[in-house]
Amino acid sequence: MRLVKGTFLFALGVCLLSSVFITASAQQGRERSTKKARAAAEQSARAARVFDQIMGTREKSIPQDLIDRAEAVAVFPGVLKGGFIVGGRGGSGVISRRVAGGWGAPAFFDLGGGSIGLQIGVASTDYILLFMNDRAVESLLNDKFEIGGEGSAAAGPVGRSASASTDARLNAQILSYSRSKGAFAGLELKGVVIKPDNEDNLQVYGMNARDILTGADKISLEKMPEGVRVFPLTLSRYSKRH
């Protein structure tokens, strides 16, 4: 009798511990999800703010004809770059692809890379990249995409009256822009690597970057988490195809 009672109590204790563990794990999962959603909204808001500020500077904005031609737009706000002789970059941002009537859900990406040259100091830099065609977007969706292949990227012209008049700009798959928040020498995008942050993408959307940007089931504005809508809505204010 004692053995049966002891076995019952042991089993009951195991069940209670399992229940507590499951409840705690579920709570931790909800907390992680809430934190990810908050971080995603903050990232989208920062990217939207950077794009809005740059476009609001009339003589130093991205030419309208280039935005209208772009297939996707990436914004990496506050990328840290620093070093002495050997420099490095690191940051994260969002990329939205054009869809009928506006822009799609922003996918989350990381940016990193290094360079060697006469560099000293630390700076925070905002990067904006225009992906000018489908091929450029597809290249981006490799596991690790490095900017700097010959003919694939070029420095974008600045100013609303500027135009893509040179062959390099006309043929470039990617046009890059930057806004430096501190003094730093040797600014260049060659060697920069962009890769999807699919941990964030899966947490926020339940989809990876490839499905978000190229999948048949695009996420409509109404189905996006409310916090991330600010980025595609901001892009739509400056360029929208009907």
C-alpha positions as CSV (number, residue, x, y, z in Angstrom):
1,M,0.0,0.0,0.0
2,R,2.8,2.4,0.9
3,L,4.6,1.5,-2.4
4,V,1.4,2.3,-4.4
5,K,0.9,5.6,-2.5
6,G,4.6,6.6,-2.9
7,T,4.4,5.9,-6.7
8,F,1.2,7.9,-6.9
9,L,2.8,10.9,-5.1
10,F,5.9,10.7,-7.2
11,A,3.8,10.7,-10.4
12,L,1.7,13.6,-9.2
13,G,4.9,15.5,-8.4
14,V,6.3,14.9,-11.9
15,C,3.0,16.0,-13.4
16,L,3.0,19.2,-11.3
17,L,6.6,20.0,-12.2
18,S,5.9,19.3,-15.9
19,S,2.9,21.7,-15.8
20,V,5.0,24.4,-14.1
21,F,7.8,23.9,-16.7
22,I,5.3,24.1,-19.6
23,T,3.6,27.2,-18.2
24,A,7.0,28.9,-17.7
25,S,8.2,28.0,-21.2
26,A,5.0,29.3,-22.7
27,Q,5.3,32.5,-20.7
28,Q,8.9,32.9,-21.9
29,G,7.8,32.3,-25.4
30,R,5.2,35.0,-25.2
31,E,7.7,37.4,-23.7
32,R,10.2,36.7,-26.5
33,S,7.5,37.2,-29.1
34,T,6.5,40.5,-27.5
35,K,10.1,41.7,-27.4
36,K,10.6,40.7,-31.0
37,A,7.5,42.6,-32.1
38,R,8.6,45.7,-30.2
39,A,12.1,45.5,-31.7
40,A,10.6,45.0,-35.2
41,A,8.4,48.0,-34.8
42,E,11.3,50.1,-33.6
43,Q,13.5,49.0,-36.5
44,S,10.9,49.8,-39.0
45,A,10.2,53.2,-37.4
46,R,13.9,54.1,-37.5
47,A,14.3,53.1,-41.1
48,A,11.2,55.1,-42.1
49,R,12.5,58.1,-40.2
50,V,15.9,58.0,-42.0
51,F,14.3,57.7,-45.4
52,D,11.8,60.5,-44.7
53,Q,14.6,62.8,-43.4
54,I,16.8,62.2,-46.5
55,M,13.9,62.7,-48.9
56,G,12.9,65.9,-47.1
57,T,16.3,67.5,-47.9
58,R,15.5,68.9,-51.3
59,E,19.0,69.3,-52.8
60,K,20.4,66.1,-51.3
61,S,17.6,63.6,-51.7
62,I,17.4,60.6,-54.0
63,P,16.2,61.5,-57.5
64,Q,12.6,60.7,-58.0
65,D,13.1,58.8,-61.3
66,L,15.4,56.3,-59.5
67,I,13.0,55.7,-56.7
68,D,10.2,55.1,-59.2
69,R,12.4,52.5,-61.0
70,A,13.6,50.7,-57.9
71,E,12.3,47.2,-57.3
72,A,13.2,47.2,-53.6
73,V,14.5,49.6,-51.0
74,A,16.7,48.8,-48.1
75,V,17.5,51.1,-45.1
76,F,20.1,50.3,-42.5
77,P,20.0,53.0,-39.9
78,G,22.8,53.7,-37.5
79,V,25.3,51.2,-38.8
80,L,28.5,51.4,-36.7
81,K,31.8,51.6,-38.4
82,G,35.1,52.1,-36.7
83,G,38.7,51.0,-36.5
84,F,42.3,51.9,-37.1
85,I,43.8,50.6,-40.4
86,V,41.3,47.7,-40.3
87,G,37.7,48.9,-40.3
88,G,34.5,47.1,-39.8
89,R,30.8,47.7,-40.1
90,G,27.8,46.2,-38.3
91,G,24.1,46.9,-38.2
92,S,20.6,45.8,-39.1
93,G,17.8,47.1,-41.2
94,V,14.7,46.4,-43.3
95,I,14.0,45.8,-47.0
96,S,10.7,46.2,-48.7
97,R,9.8,45.2,-52.2
98,R,7.5,47.0,-54.5
99,V,4.0,45.4,-54.9
100,A,0.9,46.5,-56.8
101,G,-0.2,49.8,-55.3
102,G,2.6,50.2,-52.8
103,W,5.3,48.3,-51.0
104,G,5.4,45.0,-49.3
105,A,6.2,43.9,-45.7
106,P,9.7,44.9,-44.6
107,A,12.0,41.9,-44.2
108,F,14.7,42.0,-41.6
109,F,18.4,41.9,-42.7
110,D,21.8,42.3,-41.1
111,L,24.7,44.2,-42.7
112,G,28.4,43.6,-42.0
113,G,31.8,43.6,-43.5
114,G,35.2,45.0,-43.3
115,S,37.7,47.1,-45.2
116,I,41.4,47.9,-45.1
117,G,42.7,51.4,-45.6
118,L,43.7,54.6,-43.9
119,Q,40.8,54.7,-41.4
120,I,40.6,56.0,-37.9
121,G,37.6,56.8,-35.7
122,V,34.1,55.6,-35.1
123,A,31.0,56.7,-36.9
124,S,27.3,55.9,-37.1
125,T,26.1,55.8,-40.7
126,D,22.7,55.4,-42.3
127,Y,22.7,53.4,-45.5
128,I,20.0,53.4,-48.2
129,L,20.2,50.9,-51.1
130,L,18.0,50.8,-54.2
131,F,17.7,47.4,-55.8
132,M,16.9,48.3,-59.4
133,N,15.6,45.0,-60.9
134,D,14.4,41.5,-60.0
135,R,17.9,40.1,-60.5
136,A,19.3,42.3,-57.8
137,V,16.6,41.2,-55.4
138,E,17.2,37.6,-56.1
139,S,21.0,38.0,-55.5
140,L,20.1,39.6,-52.2
141,L,18.2,36.5,-51.1
142,N,21.3,34.2,-51.2
143,D,22.5,33.1,-47.8
144,K,25.2,35.7,-47.9
145,F,25.2,38.5,-50.5
146,E,28.4,40.6,-50.9
147,I,28.1,44.0,-52.5
148,G,31.0,45.0,-54.8
149,G,30.9,42.8,-57.9
150,E,32.0,44.6,-61.0
151,G,29.1,46.5,-62.6
152,S,26.6,45.3,-59.9
153,A,26.7,48.4,-57.7
154,A,27.3,52.1,-58.0
155,A,27.2,55.2,-55.9
156,G,23.8,56.8,-56.5
157,P,23.4,60.3,-57.7
158,V,22.1,62.9,-55.2
159,G,19.7,65.7,-55.7
160,R,16.2,65.8,-57.1
161,S,17.5,67.4,-60.3
162,A,20.1,64.7,-60.8
163,S,19.6,61.9,-63.2
164,A,21.2,58.5,-63.9
165,S,23.1,59.7,-66.9
166,T,26.2,57.5,-66.8
167,D,26.4,53.9,-68.1
168,A,27.6,52.7,-64.6
169,R,24.4,54.1,-63.0
170,L,22.1,52.9,-65.8
171,N,23.5,49.4,-65.7
172,A,24.0,49.1,-61.9
173,Q,21.8,46.6,-60.2
174,I,22.2,48.4,-56.9
175,L,22.5,52.1,-56.1
176,S,23.9,53.0,-52.7
177,Y,23.6,56.1,-50.5
178,S,24.9,56.9,-47.0
179,R,24.4,59.6,-44.4
180,S,27.2,59.9,-41.9
181,K,26.6,61.0,-38.4
182,G,30.3,61.4,-37.6
183,A,33.6,62.1,-39.2
184,F,35.1,59.0,-40.8
185,A,37.5,58.5,-43.7
186,G,37.4,55.8,-46.3
187,L,33.6,55.4,-46.7
188,E,32.9,52.7,-49.2
189,L,30.4,49.8,-49.6
190,K,32.6,47.2,-51.4
191,G,33.0,44.1,-49.3
192,V,29.8,44.7,-47.4
193,V,27.8,41.6,-46.7
194,I,24.0,41.5,-46.4
195,K,22.2,38.5,-45.1
196,P,18.6,37.8,-44.0
197,D,17.9,37.8,-40.2
198,N,15.5,34.9,-40.5
199,E,15.2,34.5,-36.7
200,D,13.5,37.9,-36.6
201,N,11.5,37.2,-39.9
202,L,10.1,33.9,-38.6
203,Q,9.3,35.4,-35.2
204,V,7.4,38.4,-36.7
205,Y,5.9,36.9,-39.8
206,G,6.3,33.1,-39.6
207,M,8.1,33.3,-42.9
208,N,11.7,33.7,-44.0
209,A,13.0,36.6,-46.1
210,R,12.7,34.8,-49.4
211,D,9.0,34.1,-48.9
212,I,8.4,37.6,-47.6
213,L,10.0,39.3,-50.6
214,T,9.4,36.8,-53.5
215,G,6.7,34.4,-52.3
216,A,3.4,34.1,-54.1
217,D,1.5,35.0,-50.9
218,K,2.6,38.5,-50.3
219,I,1.7,40.0,-46.9
220,S,-0.9,42.7,-47.4
221,L,-0.7,46.0,-45.4
222,E,-3.8,44.9,-43.4
223,K,-2.1,41.6,-42.4
224,M,1.2,43.1,-41.4
225,P,1.9,43.6,-37.7
226,E,0.8,47.2,-37.1
227,G,4.2,48.3,-35.8
228,V,6.0,47.5,-39.1
229,R,3.6,49.2,-41.4
230,V,5.3,52.6,-41.0
231,F,8.1,51.7,-43.4
232,P,6.1,50.6,-46.5
233,L,3.7,53.4,-45.8
234,T,6.6,55.9,-45.8
235,L,7.9,54.5,-49.1
236,S,4.5,54.8,-50.7
237,R,4.4,58.5,-49.9
238,Y,7.4,59.0,-52.3
239,S,6.7,56.3,-55.0
240,K,3.7,54.2,-55.8
241,R,2.9,52.4,-59.0
242,H,-0.8,51.8,-60.0
